[in-house]
């Protein structure tokens, strides 16, 4: 089922994101992949419409991404959605790789520009490749039958000069063939609502799915703020800082916040929620249980 069909539903759609584990040996690979599938099996009862699988910077996890995608499809019987970036690949390599997904019964792909490889500060367009996500979307749309998702940034892409320009860039991706937008994580719902409103005014009419990452430890804070550039509400930040030496309190505060955040999003008619799981089931399971979401109340595949 392609993205435009998945989100053609009156019920909210639940989906998850995972990343290929870091692997040093074949034995470690088998162990870590099975451990991840075990975590995902705990979330399978929520009938996710799809599980997206990231593609490491510079394509470093290309083969592991492919293997994990097939394991999710074949062992969990859940539709996977691989990520793919412009980084480090020429057009013929891109086509060969994504055609493999299509030949294995994968219906959707998330097309991204991608981050520069580790150690490099600036994205460089590959030879005979693409410099922008809209170019990748246009290519995939022309060469395959895959449904295409793209990223959106409620607080603006870090490389863009303004939110208004960033929305124009998003419009190019939509005009090139994107069927749904999944947002970068955020913690201020008003930023998301404003982003959706501005996107609609710009003529973007496809589903814009909020991306949610629960905070369960104080160590996450610096990474979240530094890597995503997103802002945390002042009271939420104050509560986390006040309890920074109390791991259980941090976990409770973070999960309570995510539950309330998701409730507000769903009450305002959002088409679904995409959870960044960090390869662990606990936090997302806690949130979905407290939201009382079950297989009869939302849309899966």
N, C-alpha and C positions, 0 to 999 in steps of 0.2 A: 504494500500500500504506500503510495507516494505521499509526501508531506501535505499537499493540497487536499488530499482525501482524508488524511489523519485528522487535520484540523477543521474539516467540514463536519463538525459535531456540536451538539447542544450541550455536551458534557465537557468538563475540563479534562485536558489531556496531561497525563503524567509521563515524564521521561527523565532519564538519568545520563550523567556523563562519567566516564572512567578514563584512566590513562594506562597504557602498557607499563607494567612494572619494570624497574631497572634490573637487568639480568647480567650475571657474570659467567655463568656456566650452564650447560644443558640441564644439569640436575636442579640448579636453582630456578631455571626457567620453568620446568615442569611444576615445581613446588609452588612458585609464586602465581603462576597462571591458574592453577587449581584453587589456591587460596582466594584469588580474586573471584573466580566463578562461584565459590562458596558464599562469599559476601553478597554477590549479585543474586544468588538463589534465594537469599533471605528477603530480597526486595521484589522477587518475581511475583509474589502474591498480590502485589498492587497493580498487576497487569499493565506494566509500562508500555506505551505505544512504541517506544524504541529506546535503545541505549546507544549514545554516541561514544565514539572511541577516538581519543586525540592522536595527533600525529606530531611527534617530537620536533623541536626546532632543528631545521636543517634536514628534516626527513630521517633523523637518527633512529626512529622507532618504526620505520616503514614496514619491515617484514613482521615485526611483533604485532604491530597494529593489524596487519592483514590476518595473522593467525588468531588474534583475540576476537576480531570481528566474526570469523567463521565459527569459533567456539561458542560465542554468544548465540549465534543463529542455530547451530546444530545441537548444542548440548542444553541450552536453556530455552530453545524455541521462542526466542524473542528477536524481533527485527533490529539489527544493528544499523548504525549510521556512522560510517567512518568519516573522520576529518581529512581534509587534504589542503596543502598550502602551496603557494607559488615558489617556496624557497628551494633553490638548488636543483630544479628539474626543467629540462627542455620539453617541448610540446610532445615529441614522440614518446618520451618516458612517461609523461603524464597520462597520455592516452592509453598506453599499454597497461599502466598500473590500474587506472580506474575501470578499464574494460574487464579486468580480472574480477573486480567486485560485481560488476553487472552480470558476468557469466556465472557467478555463484549465487544468483538470486537476491542480490542486495538492491534495494529500491531507491535509496536516498544517500546523499553525501553532503557534508558541510564544507563549503568552499571558503577558504580564508587566504588572505595575503600571507600571513605567518610572521613570526618574529625572526630577526636576524639570528644566525647560528651563534652559539655561545662564544664570547670573546669579541664579537663584532657589534658595533653600536648602531650601524645604519643598514637598513635593508638595501640590498643590491639586486637589481633585476637579473635573473640568470640568462645566459646566452640562449636565444631562441625560446625564452620562457616568458613569464608574465610579471609585470611590476605591480599590478593592482588586482584586487579580488574580483572586480567586475569583469576584467578580461578573462579570468579563470572561469567565472560563471558562464560567460558567453561561450567559451570553448566547450565546456562540459555540456551545456544545453544543445549545442550544435552537433556534437559528436556522439552523444549517448541519450538514453531514455531515462536517466536518473532524475529523481526529484532533487532539488537543490536548496539547501538551507544556507543562510549567511549570518554573520555576526552583526549585532547592533550595540551601540555604546551610549547608554542613557546619560553618562557624564562626559561624553566625547572621547574619541580615540586619542591616546596620548601623543600620537604623531600629527594630529590635526590642529589647526589654528583656532577653530571655534565649533560649537555644536551645530550651528547653521550650515557650515561647510561640510561637516561630517554627515549630516542628514542628506545633503546633496550627493555625497559619495554613496550613501546607502541607496538612494533613489537610482543611481546608475546600476547598482547590483540588482535591484528589483527589475529594472527595465531590461536587464540582460538575461533574465529568466529565473530569478530566485522565487521560491514558493513560500518561504517562511523565514522569519528573523528570530534568532535566539540571542538574547542580550548578554552582555558582560554582567557579572555579578554586581549587585548594588544593595544598599541597606536603607536608603531613603525612598520610600515608595513614591513620594511626590515627584522625585526626579524621573522615575519611570513613567508616571502618568503624563508629565509634561513632555517627555520624549515622544510618547505615542501620539499625543495631540499634535505636536509639531510635524511628526512624520505623516500623519493623515493630511494635514494642511499642505504638505509637499507632494501629495498624490500617491503616497505609499499605502496601499490598501490590503496587503497580505498580513497574515497573523504575525504579531510581535510578541514572542514568548519571554516572560521574565525568567532570568537565570538566578538561582538562589544558592548561596553557599553558607550553610550554618557555621557559626563560630563556636568551637567547643574547647579552645585552649587559648591562653594569652599569647602563646608563641605565634599564633596565626596572624596576629594583628599587623605586625610590621610587614610581613609578606603581602598581606591583602592590600594594605594601603600603598605600599611601594610598587607592587606589580600591576595592580589594577587602576590605581589612582582614584578609587572611589572614596567618598566621604562617609563617615559613620555619624549618625545623629549624636548630638552632644551628650544627652542623658545616657544613651547606650554606652558610649565611650567612657563616660564617668563611672558607670556601674562596673564596667570591665576593669578599669584602672584601680578602682577601690578594692576589688577582689583579686588582684593579679597574683597574689600568693595563695589563693584558695582554688585549686583546680576544679573541685566539685561545684563550687559556686559559679565559676566561669562557665562551666558546662550548662548549668541550669539557666543562667542569664542568657546565654547564647541561644539555647533551644527555645526558651520562652519567647525571645525576640523573633526568631524565625517562624514560630507558629503564628504569632500575631501578624507578622508581615505577610505570610501566605494567606491567612484568613482575609485580610483586607484586599489583597489582590483578587482572590476568588470572588469575594462579595461584590467587587467592581466589574465582574464579568470577564476576567481575563481568560484567554482561550486555553490556558494550561500553565504548568510550571515545569521548568527544566532544572533539576537538582544537580549541582556539582558535588559528587559524593566523596571525592578524595579517596576512592577505592575502599570505603568503609560503609557498612550498612547502618550502623547504630544510629547516627544522628538523623538521617533521612527517615528511617523506620520510626523513630520516636515522633517525628513531626507528622508523618502521615497517619500514624495511629491516633494522635491527638486531634488531628483534623477530621478523624473518623471517615477517612476515605477508604472505600472498599470497591470491589470489582463491579458493584451495581451502580456506583455513583459517579463514575468517570469513564472516559473513553480510552480503550486500549486497541490493539490491533486485532 
